[in-house]
């Protein structure tokens, strides 16, 4: 191998190694962000479920639903 070819190979390998190191850093950052996004989605879903539950308590009960609840409370 000629000296010039060896120098080119070394430069290419060095540049490739540097680019891959940066890519690995970005991949780790994407992984962390994806995990945080998934955790945020779970928290958002829980918050919405709680809000729906609170809003349902404000709805007036229908007469049929009142009878169901009263019959469920009576001892048998």
N, CA, C and O atoms as a Tripos MOL2 file, in Angstrom:
@<TRIPOS>MOLECULE
protein
  304   303    76     0     0
PROTEIN
NO_CHARGES

@<TRIPOS>ATOM
      1 N           0.8420   -1.1680    0.0000 N.3       1 UNK1
      2 CA          0.0000    0.0000    0.0000 C.3       1 UNK1
      3 C           0.8910    1.2350    0.0000 C.2       1 UNK1
      4 O           1.8640    1.3230    0.7490 O.2       1 UNK1
      5 N           0.5420    2.1670   -0.8400 N.am      2 UNK2
      6 CA          1.3060    3.4090   -0.9180 C.3       2 UNK2
      7 C           1.0470    4.2450    0.3290 C.2       2 UNK2
      8 O           0.0010    4.1400    0.9690 O.2       2 UNK2
      9 N           2.0200    5.0670    0.6470 N.am      3 UNK3
     10 CA          1.9270    5.9210    1.8200 C.3       3 UNK3
     11 C           0.6940    6.8160    1.7360 C.2       3 UNK3
     12 O          -0.0260    6.9790    2.7210 O.2       3 UNK3
     13 N           0.4500    7.4010    0.5500 N.am      4 UNK4
     14 CA         -0.6950    8.2860    0.3700 C.3       4 UNK4
     15 C          -2.0010    7.5240    0.6200 C.2       4 UNK4
     16 O          -2.9110    8.0630    1.2500 O.2       4 UNK4
     17 N          -2.1060    6.2880    0.1410 N.am      5 UNK5
     18 CA         -3.3170    5.4850    0.3650 C.3       5 UNK5
     19 C          -3.5220    5.2010    1.8540 C.2       5 UNK5
     20 O          -4.6470    5.2270    2.3520 O.2       5 UNK5
     21 N          -2.4230    4.9300    2.5510 N.am      6 UNK6
     22 CA         -2.5100    4.6640    3.9880 C.3       6 UNK6
     23 C          -3.0110    5.8980    4.7280 C.2       6 UNK6
     24 O          -3.8120    5.7820    5.6550 O.2       6 UNK6
     25 N          -2.5420    7.0830    4.3240 N.am      7 UNK7
     26 CA         -2.9700    8.3270    4.9580 C.3       7 UNK7
     27 C          -4.4620    8.5580    4.7020 C.2       7 UNK7
     28 O          -5.1940    8.9410    5.6150 O.2       7 UNK7
     29 N          -4.9110    8.3290    3.4770 N.am      8 UNK8
     30 CA         -6.3290    8.5050    3.1420 C.3       8 UNK8
     31 C          -7.1740    7.5360    3.9670 C.2       8 UNK8
     32 O          -8.2010    7.9190    4.5290 O.2       8 UNK8
     33 N          -6.7350    6.2790    4.0360 N.am      9 UNK9
     34 CA         -7.4850    5.2840    4.8260 C.3       9 UNK9
     35 C          -7.5830    5.7160    6.2850 C.2       9 UNK9
     36 O          -8.6430    5.6070    6.9020 O.2       9 UNK9
     37 N          -6.4770    6.2040    6.8280 N.am     10 UNK10
     38 CA         -6.4950    6.6290    8.2270 C.3      10 UNK10
     39 C          -7.4460    7.8010    8.4320 C.2      10 UNK10
     40 O          -8.1970    7.8280    9.4070 O.2      10 UNK10
     41 N          -7.4180    8.7690    7.5200 N.am     11 UNK11
     42 CA         -8.3180    9.9180    7.6300 C.3      11 UNK11
     43 C          -9.7820    9.4800    7.5380 C.2      11 UNK11
     44 O         -10.6280    9.9590    8.2930 O.2      11 UNK11
     45 N         -10.0680    8.5780    6.6190 N.am     12 UNK12
     46 CA        -11.4400    8.1000    6.4550 C.3      12 UNK12
     47 C         -11.9060    7.3560    7.7060 C.2      12 UNK12
     48 O         -13.0180    7.5770    8.1860 O.2      12 UNK12
     49 N         -11.0580    6.4810    8.2280 N.am     13 UNK13
     50 CA        -11.4210    5.7140    9.4230 C.3      13 UNK13
     51 C         -11.6050    6.6530   10.6120 C.2      13 UNK13
     52 O         -12.5420    6.4720   11.3890 O.2      13 UNK13
     53 N         -10.7440    7.6400   10.7730 N.am     14 UNK14
     54 CA        -10.8830    8.6080   11.8710 C.3      14 UNK14
     55 C         -12.1890    9.4000   11.7500 C.2      14 UNK14
     56 O         -12.9120    9.5780   12.7300 O.2      14 UNK14
     57 N         -12.4760    9.8680   10.5400 N.am     15 UNK15
     58 CA        -13.7010   10.6380   10.3340 C.3      15 UNK15
     59 C         -14.9340    9.7750   10.5640 C.2      15 UNK15
     60 O         -15.9100   10.2290   11.1610 O.2      15 UNK15
     61 N         -14.8920    8.5420   10.0960 N.am     16 UNK16
     62 CA        -16.0040    7.6140   10.3040 C.3      16 UNK16
     63 C         -16.2000    7.3330   11.7910 C.2      16 UNK16
     64 O         -17.3330    7.3170   12.2710 O.2      16 UNK16
     65 N         -15.1140    7.1140   12.5210 N.am     17 UNK17
     66 CA        -15.2060    6.8580   13.9590 C.3      17 UNK17
     67 C         -15.8100    8.0560   14.6840 C.2      17 UNK17
     68 O         -16.6400    7.8860   15.5770 O.2      17 UNK17
     69 N         -15.4030    9.2560   14.3090 N.am     18 UNK18
     70 CA        -15.9560   10.4590   14.9380 C.3      18 UNK18
     71 C         -17.4480   10.5970   14.6400 C.2      18 UNK18
     72 O         -18.2310   10.9280   15.5300 O.2      18 UNK18
     73 N         -17.8420   10.3450   13.3920 N.am     19 UNK19
     74 CA        -19.2500   10.4560   13.0160 C.3      19 UNK19
     75 C         -20.0870    9.4240   13.7700 C.2      19 UNK19
     76 O         -21.1930    9.7280   14.2190 O.2      19 UNK19
     77 N         -19.5680    8.2200   13.9060 N.am     20 UNK20
     78 CA        -20.3000    7.1780   14.6250 C.3      20 UNK20
     79 C         -20.4210    7.5120   16.1130 C.2      20 UNK20
     80 O         -21.4420    7.2110   16.7330 O.2      20 UNK20
     81 N         -19.4080    8.1190   16.6790 N.am     21 UNK21
     82 CA        -19.4730    8.5260   18.0840 C.3      21 UNK21
     83 C         -20.5920    9.5490   18.2990 C.2      21 UNK21
     84 O         -21.3370    9.4670   19.2770 O.2      21 UNK21
     85 N         -20.7040   10.5030   17.3880 N.am     22 UNK22
     86 CA        -21.7800   11.4970   17.4690 C.3      22 UNK22
     87 C         -23.1360   10.8090   17.2950 C.2      22 UNK22
     88 O         -24.0910   11.1140   18.0100 O.2      22 UNK22
     89 N         -23.2100    9.8790   16.3400 N.am     23 UNK23
     90 CA        -24.4670    9.1700   16.0900 C.3      23 UNK23
     91 C         -24.8980    8.3680   17.3150 C.2      23 UNK23
     92 O         -26.0880    8.3130   17.6270 O.2      23 UNK23
     93 N         -23.9540    7.7530   18.0060 N.am     24 UNK24
     94 CA        -24.2760    6.9950   19.2170 C.3      24 UNK24
     95 C         -24.8300    7.9340   20.2840 C.2      24 UNK24
     96 O         -25.7770    7.5820   20.9880 O.2      24 UNK24
     97 N         -24.2500    9.1150   20.4080 N.am     25 UNK25
     98 CA        -24.7630   10.1010   21.3640 C.3      25 UNK25
     99 C         -26.1870   10.5160   21.0320 C.2      25 UNK25
    100 O         -27.0330   10.6110   21.9220 O.2      25 UNK25
    101 N         -26.4550   10.7630   19.7510 N.am     26 UNK26
    102 CA        -27.8220   11.1210   19.3410 C.3      26 UNK26
    103 C         -28.7880    9.9700   19.5800 C.2      26 UNK26
    104 O         -29.9190   10.1940   20.0100 O.2      26 UNK26
    105 N         -28.3580    8.7450   19.3090 N.am     27 UNK27
    106 CA        -29.2280    7.5820   19.5240 C.3      27 UNK27
    107 C         -29.6070    7.4630   21.0050 C.2      27 UNK27
    108 O         -30.7570    7.1640   21.3260 O.2      27 UNK27
    109 N         -28.6620    7.6930   21.8950 N.am     28 UNK28
    110 CA        -28.9450    7.6390   23.3330 C.3      28 UNK28
    111 C         -29.9310    8.7420   23.7220 C.2      28 UNK28
    112 O         -30.8260    8.5210   24.5390 O.2      28 UNK28
    113 N         -29.7640    9.9240   23.1370 N.am     29 UNK29
    114 CA        -30.6710   11.0290   23.4360 C.3      29 UNK29
    115 C         -32.0810   10.7180   22.9320 C.2      29 UNK29
    116 O         -33.0560   11.0000   23.6280 O.2      29 UNK29
    117 N         -32.2020   10.1490   21.7480 N.am     30 UNK30
    118 CA        -33.5130    9.7770   21.2100 C.3      30 UNK30
    119 C         -34.1740    8.7320   22.1020 C.2      30 UNK30
    120 O         -35.3750    8.8080   22.3640 O.2      30 UNK30
    121 N         -33.3910    7.7510   22.5720 N.am     31 UNK31
    122 CA        -33.9300    6.7190   23.4600 C.3      31 UNK31
    123 C         -34.4730    7.3330   24.7440 C.2      31 UNK31
    124 O         -35.5700    6.9860   25.1840 O.2      31 UNK31
    125 N         -33.7130    8.2430   25.3460 N.am     32 UNK32
    126 CA        -34.1700    8.8920   26.5820 C.3      32 UNK32
    127 C         -35.4380    9.7120   26.3330 C.2      32 UNK32
    128 O         -36.3780    9.6710   27.1260 O.2      32 UNK32
    129 N         -35.4540   10.4510   25.2330 N.am     33 UNK33
    130 CA        -36.6350   11.2680   24.9160 C.3      33 UNK33
    131 C         -37.8540   10.3980   24.6490 C.2      33 UNK33
    132 O         -38.9650   10.7490   25.0490 O.2      33 UNK33
    133 N         -37.6600    9.2740   23.9810 N.am     34 UNK34
    134 CA        -38.7810    8.3740   23.6980 C.3      34 UNK34
    135 C         -39.3410    7.8080   25.0000 C.2      34 UNK34
    136 O         -40.5560    7.6990   25.1610 O.2      34 UNK34
    137 N         -38.4660    7.4540   25.9140 N.am     35 UNK35
    138 CA        -38.9200    6.9220   27.2020 C.3      35 UNK35
    139 C         -39.6810    8.0010   27.9710 C.2      35 UNK35
    140 O         -40.7200    7.7250   28.5700 O.2      35 UNK35
    141 N         -39.1650    9.2230   27.9510 N.am     36 UNK36
    142 CA        -39.8510   10.3110   28.6510 C.3      36 UNK36
    143 C         -41.1990   10.5920   27.9970 C.2      36 UNK36
    144 O         -42.1780   10.8690   28.6900 O.2      36 UNK36
    145 N         -41.2560   10.5220   26.6790 N.am     37 UNK37
    146 CA        -42.5140   10.7550   25.9750 C.3      37 UNK37
    147 C         -43.5340    9.6910   26.3490 C.2      37 UNK37
    148 O         -44.7030   10.0090   26.5660 O.2      37 UNK37
    149 N         -43.1150    8.4380   26.4270 N.am     38 UNK38
    150 CA        -44.0260    7.3600   26.8200 C.3      38 UNK38
    151 C         -44.5240    7.5730   28.2500 C.2      38 UNK38
    152 O         -45.7090    7.3940   28.5320 O.2      38 UNK38
    153 N         -43.6270    7.9520   29.1400 N.am     39 UNK39
    154 CA        -44.0300    8.2330   30.5290 C.3      39 UNK39
    155 C         -45.0090    9.4030   30.5820 C.2      39 UNK39
    156 O         -45.9860    9.3700   31.3300 O.2      39 UNK39
    157 N         -44.7410   10.4330   29.7860 N.am     40 UNK40
    158 CA        -45.6480   11.5850   29.7460 C.3      40 UNK40
    159 C         -47.0190   11.1760   29.2190 C.2      40 UNK40
    160 O         -48.0360   11.6710   29.7040 O.2      40 UNK40
    161 N         -47.0640   10.2820   28.2360 N.am     41 UNK41
    162 CA        -48.3380    9.8280   27.6780 C.3      41 UNK41
    163 C         -49.1550    9.0890   28.7370 C.2      41 UNK41
    164 O         -50.3730    9.2550   28.8110 O.2      41 UNK41
    165 N         -48.4960    8.2840   29.5460 N.am     42 UNK42
    166 CA        -49.1970    7.5630   30.6240 C.3      42 UNK42
    167 C         -49.7570    8.5510   31.6370 C.2      42 UNK42
    168 O         -50.9040    8.4240   32.0660 O.2      42 UNK42
    169 N         -48.9510    9.5350   32.0180 N.am     43 UNK43
    170 CA        -49.4250   10.5470   32.9750 C.3      43 UNK43
    171 C         -50.5910   11.3530   32.3950 C.2      43 UNK43
    172 O         -51.5430   11.6710   33.1070 O.2      43 UNK43
    173 N         -50.5140   11.6780   31.1100 N.am     44 UNK44
    174 CA        -51.5960   12.4120   30.4620 C.3      44 UNK44
    175 C         -52.8850   11.5870   30.4580 C.2      44 UNK44
    176 O         -53.9640   12.1040   30.7490 O.2      44 UNK44
    177 N         -52.7620   10.3050   30.1280 N.am     45 UNK45
    178 CA        -53.9420    9.4270   30.1260 C.3      45 UNK45
    179 C         -54.5670    9.3470   31.5110 C.2      45 UNK45
    180 O         -55.7900    9.4080   31.6410 O.2      45 UNK45
    181 N         -53.7460    9.2110   32.5440 N.am     46 UNK46
    182 CA        -54.2600    9.1610   33.9160 C.3      46 UNK46
    183 C         -54.9640   10.4680   34.2960 C.2      46 UNK46
    184 O         -56.0170   10.4480   34.9330 O.2      46 UNK46
    185 N         -54.3830   11.5850   33.9070 N.am     47 UNK47
    186 CA        -54.9830   12.8850   34.2270 C.3      47 UNK47
    187 C         -56.3290   13.0500   33.5380 C.2      47 UNK47
    188 O         -57.2800   13.5520   34.1380 O.2      47 UNK47
    189 N         -56.4110   12.6310   32.2880 N.am     48 UNK48
    190 CA        -57.6840   12.7310   31.5630 C.3      48 UNK48
    191 C         -58.7240   11.8240   32.2070 C.2      48 UNK48
    192 O         -59.8810   12.2180   32.3500 O.2      48 UNK48
    193 N         -58.3300   10.6240   32.5930 N.am     49 UNK49
    194 CA        -59.2720    9.7020   33.2420 C.3      49 UNK49
    195 C         -59.8020   10.2940   34.5470 C.2      49 UNK49
    196 O         -60.9910   10.1790   34.8430 O.2      49 UNK49
    197 N         -58.9180   10.9310   35.3330 N.am     50 UNK50
    198 CA        -59.3650   11.5690   36.5660 C.3      50 UNK50
    199 C         -60.3300   12.7040   36.2740 C.2      50 UNK50
    200 O         -61.3400   12.8510   36.9630 O.2      50 UNK50
    201 N         -60.0330   13.5110   35.2570 N.am     51 UNK51
    202 CA        -60.9080   14.6280   34.8990 C.3      51 UNK51
    203 C         -62.2790   14.1200   34.4570 C.2      51 UNK51
    204 O         -63.3000   14.6990   34.8270 O.2      51 UNK51
    205 N         -62.3130   13.0550   33.6780 N.am     52 UNK52
    206 CA        -63.5900   12.4810   33.2360 C.3      52 UNK52
    207 C         -64.3790   11.9710   34.4330 C.2      52 UNK52
    208 O         -65.5950   12.1520   34.5050 O.2      52 UNK52
    209 N         -63.6940   11.3390   35.3640 N.am     53 UNK53
    210 CA        -64.3530   10.8200   36.5600 C.3      53 UNK53
    211 C         -64.9880   11.9550   37.3680 C.2      53 UNK53
    212 O         -66.1180   11.8320   37.8420 O.2      53 UNK53
    213 N         -64.2610   13.0470   37.5170 N.am     54 UNK54
    214 CA        -64.7910   14.1980   38.2560 C.3      54 UNK54
    215 C         -65.9920   14.7820   37.5300 C.2      54 UNK54
    216 O         -66.9930   15.1180   38.1640 O.2      54 UNK54
    217 N         -65.9090   14.9090   36.2120 N.am     55 UNK55
    218 CA        -67.0260   15.4600   35.4470 C.3      55 UNK55
    219 C         -68.2560   14.5580   35.5170 C.2      55 UNK55
    220 O         -69.3830   15.0520   35.5470 O.2      55 UNK55
    221 N         -68.0550   13.2640   35.5430 N.am     56 UNK56
    222 CA        -69.1870   12.3390   35.6380 C.3      56 UNK56
    223 C         -69.9330   12.5210   36.9570 C.2      56 UNK56
    224 O         -71.1490   12.3360   37.0140 O.2      56 UNK56
    225 N         -69.2120   12.8790   38.0090 N.am     57 UNK57
    226 CA        -69.8790   13.1040   39.2980 C.3      57 UNK57
    227 C         -70.8160   14.2980   39.2420 C.2      57 UNK57
    228 O         -71.7580   14.3750   40.0300 O.2      57 UNK57
    229 N         -70.5810   15.2270   38.3330 N.am     58 UNK58
    230 CA        -71.4240   16.4130   38.2110 C.3      58 UNK58
    231 C         -72.6780   16.1490   37.3880 C.2      58 UNK58
    232 O         -73.6220   16.9380   37.4430 O.2      58 UNK58
    233 N         -72.7100   15.0660   36.6330 N.am     59 UNK59
    234 CA        -73.8740   14.7830   35.7940 C.3      59 UNK59
    235 C         -75.0640   14.4060   36.6640 C.2      59 UNK59
    236 O         -74.9220   13.6540   37.6280 O.2      59 UNK59
    237 N         -76.2370   14.9280   36.3230 N.am     60 UNK60
    238 CA        -77.4230   14.5080   37.0760 C.3      60 UNK60
    239 C         -77.7140   13.0460   36.7900 C.2      60 UNK60
    240 O         -77.5420   12.5680   35.6690 O.2      60 UNK60
    241 N         -78.1550   12.3490   37.8180 N.am     61 UNK61
    242 CA        -78.4560   10.9290   37.6590 C.3      61 UNK61
    243 C         -79.8350   10.7590   37.0580 C.2      61 UNK61
    244 O         -80.7650   11.4950   37.3880 O.2      61 UNK61
    245 N         -79.9590    9.7890   36.1800 N.am     62 UNK62
    246 CA        -81.2730    9.4760   35.6110 C.3      62 UNK62
    247 C         -82.0740    8.7020   36.6510 C.2      62 UNK62
    248 O         -81.4750    8.0790   37.5280 O.2      62 UNK62
    249 N         -83.4260    8.7160   36.5890 N.am     63 UNK63
    250 CA        -84.2310    7.9830   37.5840 C.3      63 UNK63
    251 C         -83.8920    6.4890   37.6190 C.2      63 UNK63
    252 O         -83.8570    5.9010   38.7000 O.2      63 UNK63
    253 N         -83.6460    5.8740   36.4840 N.am     64 UNK64
    254 CA        -83.3070    4.4450   36.4580 C.3      64 UNK64
    255 C         -81.9840    4.1980   37.1740 C.2      64 UNK64
    256 O         -81.8370    3.2140   37.8980 O.2      64 UNK64
    257 N         -81.0410    5.0800   36.9720 N.am     65 UNK65
    258 CA        -79.7340    4.9180   37.6030 C.3      65 UNK65
    259 C         -79.8340    5.1190   39.1100 C.2      65 UNK65
    260 O         -79.1350    4.4530   39.8730 O.2      65 UNK65
    261 N         -80.7050    6.0380   39.5460 N.am     66 UNK66
    262 CA        -80.8950    6.2380   40.9800 C.3      66 UNK66
    263 C         -81.4580    4.9740   41.6180 C.2      66 UNK66
    264 O         -81.0190    4.5720   42.6950 O.2      66 UNK66
    265 N         -82.4290    4.3440   40.9560 N.am     67 UNK67
    266 CA        -83.0080    3.1160   41.5010 C.3      67 UNK67
    267 C         -81.9530    2.0140   41.5940 C.2      67 UNK67
    268 O         -81.9150    1.2580   42.5660 O.2      67 UNK67
    269 N         -81.1050    1.9330   40.5840 N.am     68 UNK68
    270 CA        -80.0450    0.9040   40.6070 C.3      68 UNK68
    271 C         -79.1310    1.1180   41.8100 C.2      68 UNK68
    272 O         -78.7890    0.1660   42.5110 O.2      68 UNK68
    273 N         -78.7390    2.3580   42.0450 N.am     69 UNK69
    274 CA        -77.8320    2.6450   43.1610 C.3      69 UNK69
    275 C         -78.5130    2.3950   44.4980 C.2      69 UNK69
    276 O         -77.8870    1.8830   45.4260 O.2      69 UNK69
    277 N         -79.7930    2.7530   44.6050 N.am     70 UNK70
    278 CA        -80.5090    2.5410   45.8660 C.3      70 UNK70
    279 C         -80.6890    1.0710   46.1290 C.2      70 UNK70
    280 O         -80.5260    0.6310   47.2670 O.2      70 UNK70
    281 N         -81.0190    0.2950   45.1220 N.am     71 UNK71
    282 CA        -81.2010   -1.1540   45.3400 C.3      71 UNK71
    283 C         -79.8680   -1.8240   45.6660 C.2      71 UNK71
    284 O         -79.8430   -2.8360   46.3670 O.2      71 UNK71
    285 N         -78.7860   -1.2850   45.1760 N.am     72 UNK72
    286 CA        -77.4760   -1.8540   45.4900 C.3      72 UNK72
    287 C         -77.0800   -1.5650   46.9280 C.2      72 UNK72
    288 O         -76.3300   -2.3350   47.5290 O.2      72 UNK72
    289 N         -77.5760   -0.4590   47.4920 N.am     73 UNK73
    290 CA        -77.2360   -0.0990   48.8730 C.3      73 UNK73
    291 C         -78.0720   -0.8740   49.8960 C.2      73 UNK73
    292 O         -77.6350   -1.0450   51.0340 O.2      73 UNK73
    293 N         -79.2650   -1.3460   49.5150 N.am     74 UNK74
    294 CA        -80.1320   -2.0360   50.4630 C.3      74 UNK74
    295 C         -79.5470   -3.4080   50.8240 C.2      74 UNK74
    296 O         -79.0680   -4.1390   49.9570 O.2      74 UNK74
    297 N         -79.5960   -3.7370   52.1040 N.am     75 UNK75
    298 CA        -79.1350   -5.0850   52.4840 C.3      75 UNK75
    299 C         -80.1160   -6.1440   52.0120 C.2      75 UNK75
    300 O         -81.3250   -5.9130   51.9790 O.2      75 UNK75
    301 N         -79.6090   -7.2650   51.6590 N.am     76 UNK76
    302 CA        -80.4600   -8.3390   51.1630 C.3      76 UNK76
    303 C         -80.6550   -9.4020   52.1810 C.2      76 UNK76
    304 O         -81.3500  -10.3850   51.9220 O.2      76 UNK76
@<TRIPOS>BOND
     1     1     2 1
     2     2     3 1
     3     3     4 2
     4     3     5 am
     5     5     6 1
     6     6     7 1
     7     7     8 2
     8     7     9 am
     9     9    10 1
    10    10    11 1
    11    11    12 2
    12    11    13 am
    13    13    14 1
    14    14    15 1
    15    15    16 2
    16    15    17 am
    17    17    18 1
    18    18    19 1
    19    19    20 2
    20    19    21 am
    21    21    22 1
    22    22    23 1
    23    23    24 2
    24    23    25 am
    25    25    26 1
    26    26    27 1
    27    27    28 2
    28    27    29 am
    29    29    30 1
    30    30    31 1
    31    31    32 2
    32    31    33 am
    33    33    34 1
    34    34    35 1
    35    35    36 2
    36    35    37 am
    37    37    38 1
    38    38    39 1
    39    39    40 2
    40    39    41 am
    41    41    42 1
    42    42    43 1
    43    43    44 2
    44    43    45 am
    45    45    46 1
    46    46    47 1
    47    47    48 2
    48    47    49 am
    49    49    50 1
    50    50    51 1
    51    51    52 2
    52    51    53 am
    53    53    54 1
    54    54    55 1
    55    55    56 2
    56    55    57 am
    57    57    58 1
    58    58    59 1
    59    59    60 2
    60    59    61 am
    61    61    62 1
    62    62    63 1
    63    63    64 2
    64    63    65 am
    65    65    66 1
    66    66    67 1
    67    67    68 2
    68    67    69 am
    69    69    70 1
    70    70    71 1
    71    71    72 2
    72    71    73 am
    73    73    74 1
    74    74    75 1
    75    75    76 2
    76    75    77 am
    77    77    78 1
    78    78    79 1
    79    79    80 2
    80    79    81 am
    81    81    82 1
    82    82    83 1
    83    83    84 2
    84    83    85 am
    85    85    86 1
    86    86    87 1
    87    87    88 2
    88    87    89 am
    89    89    90 1
    90    90    91 1
    91    91    92 2
    92    91    93 am
    93    93    94 1
    94    94    95 1
    95    95    96 2
    96    95    97 am
    97    97    98 1
    98    98    99 1
    99    99   100 2
   100    99   101 am
   101   101   102 1
   102   102   103 1
   103   103   104 2
   104   103   105 am
   105   105   106 1
   106   106   107 1
   107   107   108 2
   108   107   109 am
   109   109   110 1
   110   110   111 1
   111   111   112 2
   112   111   113 am
   113   113   114 1
   114   114   115 1
   115   115   116 2
   116   115   117 am
   117   117   118 1
   118   118   119 1
   119   119   120 2
   120   119   121 am
   121   121   122 1
   122   122   123 1
   123   123   124 2
   124   123   125 am
   125   125   126 1
   126   126   127 1
   127   127   128 2
   128   127   129 am
   129   129   130 1
   130   130   131 1
   131   131   132 2
   132   131   133 am
   133   133   134 1
   134   134   135 1
   135   135   136 2
   136   135   137 am
   137   137   138 1
   138   138   139 1
   139   139   140 2
   140   139   141 am
   141   141   142 1
   142   142   143 1
   143   143   144 2
   144   143   145 am
   145   145   146 1
   146   146   147 1
   147   147   148 2
   148   147   149 am
   149   149   150 1
   150   150   151 1
   151   151   152 2
   152   151   153 am
   153   153   154 1
   154   154   155 1
   155   155   156 2
   156   155   157 am
   157   157   158 1
   158   158   159 1
   159   159   160 2
   160   159   161 am
   161   161   162 1
   162   162   163 1
   163   163   164 2
   164   163   165 am
   165   165   166 1
   166   166   167 1
   167   167   168 2
   168   167   169 am
   169   169   170 1
   170   170   171 1
   171   171   172 2
   172   171   173 am
   173   173   174 1
   174   174   175 1
   175   175   176 2
   176   175   177 am
   177   177   178 1
   178   178   179 1
   179   179   180 2
   180   179   181 am
   181   181   182 1
   182   182   183 1
   183   183   184 2
   184   183   185 am
   185   185   186 1
   186   186   187 1
   187   187   188 2
   188   187   189 am
   189   189   190 1
   190   190   191 1
   191   191   192 2
   192   191   193 am
   193   193   194 1
   194   194   195 1
   195   195   196 2
   196   195   197 am
   197   197   198 1
   198   198   199 1
   199   199   200 2
   200   199   201 am
   201   201   202 1
   202   202   203 1
   203   203   204 2
   204   203   205 am
   205   205   206 1
   206   206   207 1
   207   207   208 2
   208   207   209 am
   209   209   210 1
   210   210   211 1
   211   211   212 2
   212   211   213 am
   213   213   214 1
   214   214   215 1
   215   215   216 2
   216   215   217 am
   217   217   218 1
   218   218   219 1
   219   219   220 2
   220   219   221 am
   221   221   222 1
   222   222   223 1
   223   223   224 2
   224   223   225 am
   225   225   226 1
   226   226   227 1
   227   227   228 2
   228   227   229 am
   229   229   230 1
   230   230   231 1
   231   231   232 2
   232   231   233 am
   233   233   234 1
   234   234   235 1
   235   235   236 2
   236   235   237 am
   237   237   238 1
   238   238   239 1
   239   239   240 2
   240   239   241 am
   241   241   242 1
   242   242   243 1
   243   243   244 2
   244   243   245 am
   245   245   246 1
   246   246   247 1
   247   247   248 2
   248   247   249 am
   249   249   250 1
   250   250   251 1
   251   251   252 2
   252   251   253 am
   253   253   254 1
   254   254   255 1
   255   255   256 2
   256   255   257 am
   257   257   258 1
   258   258   259 1
   259   259   260 2
   260   259   261 am
   261   261   262 1
   262   262   263 1
   263   263   264 2
   264   263   265 am
   265   265   266 1
   266   266   267 1
   267   267   268 2
   268   267   269 am
   269   269   270 1
   270   270   271 1
   271   271   272 2
   272   271   273 am
   273   273   274 1
   274   274   275 1
   275   275   276 2
   276   275   277 am
   277   277   278 1
   278   278   279 1
   279   279   280 2
   280   279   281 am
   281   281   282 1
   282   282   283 1
   283   283   284 2
   284   283   285 am
   285   285   286 1
   286   286   287 1
   287   287   288 2
   288   287   289 am
   289   289   290 1
   290   290   291 1
   291   291   292 2
   292   291   293 am
   293   293   294 1
   294   294   295 1
   295   295   296 2
   296   295   297 am
   297   297   298 1
   298   298   299 1
   299   299   300 2
   300   299   301 am
   301   301   302 1
   302   302   303 1
   303   303   304 2
@<TRIPOS>SUBSTRUCTURE
     1 UNK1         2 RESIDUE 1 A UNK
     2 UNK2         6 RESIDUE 1 A UNK
     3 UNK3        10 RESIDUE 1 A UNK
     4 UNK4        14 RESIDUE 1 A UNK
     5 UNK5        18 RESIDUE 1 A UNK
     6 UNK6        22 RESIDUE 1 A UNK
     7 UNK7        26 RESIDUE 1 A UNK
     8 UNK8        30 RESIDUE 1 A UNK
     9 UNK9        34 RESIDUE 1 A UNK
    10 UNK10       38 RESIDUE 1 A UNK
    11 UNK11       42 RESIDUE 1 A UNK
    12 UNK12       46 RESIDUE 1 A UNK
    13 UNK13       50 RESIDUE 1 A UNK
    14 UNK14       54 RESIDUE 1 A UNK
    15 UNK15       58 RESIDUE 1 A UNK
    16 UNK16       62 RESIDUE 1 A UNK
    17 UNK17       66 RESIDUE 1 A UNK
    18 UNK18       70 RESIDUE 1 A UNK
    19 UNK19       74 RESIDUE 1 A UNK
    20 UNK20       78 RESIDUE 1 A UNK
    21 UNK21       82 RESIDUE 1 A UNK
    22 UNK22       86 RESIDUE 1 A UNK
    23 UNK23       90 RESIDUE 1 A UNK
    24 UNK24       94 RESIDUE 1 A UNK
    25 UNK25       98 RESIDUE 1 A UNK
    26 UNK26      102 RESIDUE 1 A UNK
    27 UNK27      106 RESIDUE 1 A UNK
    28 UNK28      110 RESIDUE 1 A UNK
    29 UNK29      114 RESIDUE 1 A UNK
    30 UNK30      118 RESIDUE 1 A UNK
    31 UNK31      122 RESIDUE 1 A UNK
    32 UNK32      126 RESIDUE 1 A UNK
    33 UNK33      130 RESIDUE 1 A UNK
    34 UNK34      134 RESIDUE 1 A UNK
    35 UNK35      138 RESIDUE 1 A UNK
    36 UNK36      142 RESIDUE 1 A UNK
    37 UNK37      146 RESIDUE 1 A UNK
    38 UNK38      150 RESIDUE 1 A UNK
    39 UNK39      154 RESIDUE 1 A UNK
    40 UNK40      158 RESIDUE 1 A UNK
    41 UNK41      162 RESIDUE 1 A UNK
    42 UNK42      166 RESIDUE 1 A UNK
    43 UNK43      170 RESIDUE 1 A UNK
    44 UNK44      174 RESIDUE 1 A UNK
    45 UNK45      178 RESIDUE 1 A UNK
    46 UNK46      182 RESIDUE 1 A UNK
    47 UNK47      186 RESIDUE 1 A UNK
    48 UNK48      190 RESIDUE 1 A UNK
    49 UNK49      194 RESIDUE 1 A UNK
    50 UNK50      198 RESIDUE 1 A UNK
    51 UNK51      202 RESIDUE 1 A UNK
    52 UNK52      206 RESIDUE 1 A UNK
    53 UNK53      210 RESIDUE 1 A UNK
    54 UNK54      214 RESIDUE 1 A UNK
    55 UNK55      218 RESIDUE 1 A UNK
    56 UNK56      222 RESIDUE 1 A UNK
    57 UNK57      226 RESIDUE 1 A UNK
    58 UNK58      230 RESIDUE 1 A UNK
    59 UNK59      234 RESIDUE 1 A UNK
    60 UNK60      238 RESIDUE 1 A UNK
    61 UNK61      242 RESIDUE 1 A UNK
    62 UNK62      246 RESIDUE 1 A UNK
    63 UNK63      250 RESIDUE 1 A UNK
    64 UNK64      254 RESIDUE 1 A UNK
    65 UNK65      258 RESIDUE 1 A UNK
    66 UNK66      262 RESIDUE 1 A UNK
    67 UNK67      266 RESIDUE 1 A UNK
    68 UNK68      270 RESIDUE 1 A UNK
    69 UNK69      274 RESIDUE 1 A UNK
    70 UNK70      278 RESIDUE 1 A UNK
    71 UNK71      282 RESIDUE 1 A UNK
    72 UNK72      286 RESIDUE 1 A UNK
    73 UNK73      290 RESIDUE 1 A UNK
    74 UNK74      294 RESIDUE 1 A UNK
    75 UNK75      298 RESIDUE 1 A UNK
    76 UNK76      302 RESIDUE 1 A UNK
